[in-house]
Amino acid sequence: MTVLVDDPLWPAHGRLWAHLVSDESLAELHAFARTHDLPARSFDLDHYDVPAELIPRLVAGGAEPVGGKELVRRLIASGLRIPARDRR
């Protein structure tokens, strides 16, 4: 199991946000998200958007902190990445 979380660099709604992904499967990602009470509405096709204040809890729960470039590289390699052109 490898769930990854990147640095919270994305500002929105008065907070900074990070991305939570799996480099194995969406089933693994959803199971991890449920375990950590992430709302379903925070899922965006291939990742969950997570506020900065949740990152310590996610890392303590087993998420691996990585930089944004590493997160994207591993997501693409997993075959789970949804390209921007295929997003809504």
Helices and strands as residue ranges (DSSP letters): E 3-5, E 10-12, E 15-22, H 26-35, G 40-42, E 48-51, G 52-54, H 55-60, E 64-65, H 68-78, G 84-86
